[in-house]
């Protein structure tokens, strides 16, 4: 019963993650910001014994997604700062 509740919560979190990832164009693999990486999570119950990354279809949130997002944010911050400076120099 606890496992079922946990699994349902995990399914809901993954659904929310995939929805947000689509909105910021991280998925599908061909999306603008994915840069060829497959960040879409597909829950695989049969892989649970192999670890979290395997259970989530091979998507490593901490090791791949977060660093990728950080790089995107830093890139936008850089572009925004450059544009602001360009406008102020007018």
HUKAMO-V645624 format. One record per residue. PHI is phi in degrees with one decimal (NA if undefined). BURIAL is + if it has 9 or more other ideal C-beta (glycine too) atoms within 8 Angstrom, else -. Layout:
phi=<PHI PHI>
burial=<BURIAL BURIAL>
This chain:
phi=<NA -63.5 -61.1 -63.1 -63.5 -63.2 -62.7 -64.7 -64.7 -62.9 -58.6 -65.2 -63.1 -67.7 -61.0 -64.8 -59.1 -62.1 -63.3 -66.5 -63.1 -67.0 -62.4 -95.8 60.8 -96.6 -132.9 -72.9 -52.8 -89.1 -63.9 -49.8 -98.0 -73.4 51.2 84.8 -83.3 -98.7 -100.7 -77.8 -92.9 -124.0 -72.6 -124.8 -56.1 -68.1 -100.5 -57.5 -70.8 -85.3 118.9 -62.9 -61.2 -63.3 -65.1 -96.8 72.6 89.0 -86.7 -98.3 -60.1 -71.0 -87.6 -124.8 -69.3 -60.7 -61.8 -64.3 -63.9 -59.8 -63.4 -62.6 -62.7 -62.3 -64.1 -67.6 -62.4 -62.4 -62.4 -63.9 -63.1 -62.4 -66.2 -61.2 -62.6 -62.4 -66.9 -68.7 -76.7 -66.9>
burial=<- - - - - - + - - + + - - + - - + + - - + + - - + + + - + - + - - + - - - + + + + - + + - - + - - - - - + + + + + - + - - - - + + + - + + - - + - - - - - - - - - - - - - - - - - ->
